[in-house]
Amino acid sequence: MDFALTEEHQMVRKMVREFAEKEIAPYIKELDRKHQYSRDILTKMGQQGILGICIPVKYGGAGMDYISLAIACEELERVDTSARVVLSVHIGLNSLSLLQWGTEEQKQKYLVPQAMGQKIATYALTEPNAGSDAVGIQTTARKEGDHYVLNGEKMWISLADVADHFLIIAWTDMEKKKKRDHSGMSAFIVERSFPGVKTGTIHGKLGVRAGNTGSITLTDCMVPAENLLGQEGEGFKIAMSALDGGRYTVAAGAVGLIEACLEASVRYANERYAFGVPIGQHQLVQQMIAKMVARRDAGRWLVYYAGWLKNQGIRNTRETSLAKWINCDAAFDSAADAVQIHGAYGYCDEYDVERYLRNSKGAVIYEGSREIHQLIQAQYALGYRQDKPLRCELPAYDPVEWQSEG
C-alpha cells in the first residue's frame, strides 16, 4: 500500500478546493440562514465534472479512483456539509450502485447523464417508521405485465425535491415481507416524471440547512420492468452495498469538517487575547487543537484505507463502517471544541463554527447511526457477521480501462 497521494490526487484536491471556495463559501452563510437550497451550485458541480469524478469515462465520468472521491468529499465539506451530501447520494449511493448492479442499457440511459451532471440522482430506503431497521420498510412493488406498481412513502431523502432519478427499495414478495425475509426486497430506478411520484420538503432541520431534504410518496407509480436494478430479491443486497459507497463519502466528508474546525480554531486562537496573551498559548486550548489534529489525521487514513480496498475491488463493509463511525464522532467532538475555543462568539453565526456543530450532528445519525456501526464492529469481532459474496461486486479501479472512452 502506497500512502503517498498521486499527482492526480493533488490535482483533485486543488480543483475541488478552489471550486468550493469560489462557488460555495461566499454564499453558504446566507443560504444556511435562509434554509435555502442552491440549484446553481449543483449545476456548477456538474459542469466542473465533480458529479462523475469516480465514474469511468465511457459512462460520462472523469475516470478517477475512489481516493479521488474521498478527497472531493473532504474539500466540499470543509466549506459546507450540504455540498458533500450531494456526492454522498448522487455518486456514493446511486451512481456507484448503477455501476455495480446495472445492465449496460441502464448505465447508458441513467448513469451517463448522471455522471455528466445532466441529471441528478438520489437513494431512497428510509421511511417514516423504518430507519436503522431496513427490513421494516413498507413500500411495495407489484408486478403487472411489463410494469411494477409501487406504493409507499420514503422519508429523510436528500435531494428529494431536486433529483431526477430515485433508487427505490421495495418489497416484491409479500409472503417474505410478513416473515421479514429480506430476500423478498427489490430495487428500482424511478424517474421523477413517472406518474404517481410526489415529493415534499422537510423544514426546520437543526443542520445542513443549505441542503434539500424531503419525502417521496409513491401512489400506484408505474415503473417499467426494465427499471428493476439487479434481479428480484436482490434489493436488500443492493441497498447494503450502496451504503458502502454512501458511508465512505460521509466518513471522508467528516475529515473535511474536522479540517475546517481546526483551521478556524487555529486562526481564532492566534487572534484572540485573554490574560495578556493569545489564547493559543493556553494549554487547555492547545489540548483541544491537538485533539483535532489527531482526529483529522487518524480519520483520514481510515478513509484512505477503505478507499484503497475499493480500488483493489476488495469488499470493505467493515472498514467503511469503522471509518464512518469514528470520523463522524470525531467531527462532532471537534466542532464542539471549536465552539468552546471561540467562546461566546462560537455560539452565534458570526463565525462558521456554530454551523459546523449543527451540521456535524446529522452524520452521527444518518447512513447508519453511531449505535448501528458499533454493533457492526462488535459482530465482526465476535464472528457473528461475515461478508458473503455478492453477485456483483463494485468494480476495481483500472486507470487504463476507466479513463478509456470505450
Secondary structure, 3 states (H helix, E strand, C coil): CCCCCCHHHHHHHHHHHHHHHHHCHHHHHHHHHHCCCCHHHHHHHHHCCHHHCCCCHHHCCCCCCHHHHHHHHHHHHHHCHHHHHHHHHHHHHHHHHHHHHCCHHHHHHHHHHHHCCCCCEEEECCECCECCCHHHCCCEEEEECCEEEEEEEEEEEECCCCCCEEEEEEECCHHHHHCCCHHHEEEEEEECCCCCEEEEECCCCCCCCCCCEEEEEEEEEEEEHHHEECCCCCHHHHHHHHHHHHHHHHHHHHHHHHHHHHHHHHHHHHHCEECCEEHHHCHHHHHHHHHHHHHHHHHHHHHHHHHHHHHHCCCCHHHHHHHHHHHHHHHHHHHHHHHHHHHHHHHCCCCCHHHHHHHHHHHCCCCCCHHHHHHHHHHHHHCCCCCCCCCCCCCCCCHHHHCCCC
